[in-house]
């Protein structure tokens, strides 16, 4: 039996610092490039950025530095007044953050490398707002390979209201289409990886091993007012509703993945937190890095047995 190993990386904005740190800790213990141990990497949003970086040979430790050095440029820390103005802008005028800062950071890290130059097959999750449907950027598709890697990274991380949608010439005769953050439909892309392995690579479910790395989460519960009421204040101006949808999507995806593959064929590394860390709170980057390293090391023995045993390196 030929084992097909999948690395799945969640979305979560600045919380990608957790993911990068977890991967860096694993790579340090393994003592060899992490990317060489996987046959497919699938990522959403910030996880898509990390996936692309890994595919292009950027070490996880370097990706940790990316979040430390550029996180505050992309998501500036603000006082209460500036934060209020940004939120008002997000609600009524336009996007909350300057996409140019994100674009410049991605260009700096990924240079002008084409998406198709990845050393490992990638599937990057996005949403085609022009066609009202999910979209997967694949390094195996010739019409995707030519895109600059930083543009695919920008497309997967264009979170609505935080950043503008990203136009790319993907239609017939170079027709421009508009792409948004893949977290809209698959913030945890584990099932995307499973489907790709089965459909495009002809693998059986029993052939698959999947490592899923999250970006931390706060278990969501609702109060009595929310179960009975419908006013905006009951749901904290929609923030609680967004948290509920995200939590439900994540739980449903991972539960289905475990059901399909069996618990001895998949592992998830993530961390529960006492509070919901906003996807643009750059003040928490150091905390996220510490959590990621801790959790990866705690799960290392299990992860090593499944993915990093001697001889389990992609040919």
Buried (B, 14 or more C-beta within 10 A) or exposed (E): EEBBBBBBBBBBBBBBBBBBBBBBBBBBBBEEBBBEBBBBBBBBBBBBBBBBBBBBBBBBBEBBBBBBEBBBBBBBEBEEEEEEEBBEBBEEEEBBBBBEBBBBBBBEBBEEBBBBEBBBBBBBBBBBBBEEEBBBBBBBEEEBBEBBBBBBBBBBBBBBEBBBBBBBEBEEEEEEBBBBBBBBBBBBBBBBBBBBBBEEBEBEEEBBBBBBBBBBBEEBEEEEEBEEEEEEEBBEEEEBBEBBEBBEBBBEBBEEBBEBBEEEBBBBBBBEBEEBBBBBBBBBBBBBBEBBBBBBBEBBEEBBEBBBEEEBEBE
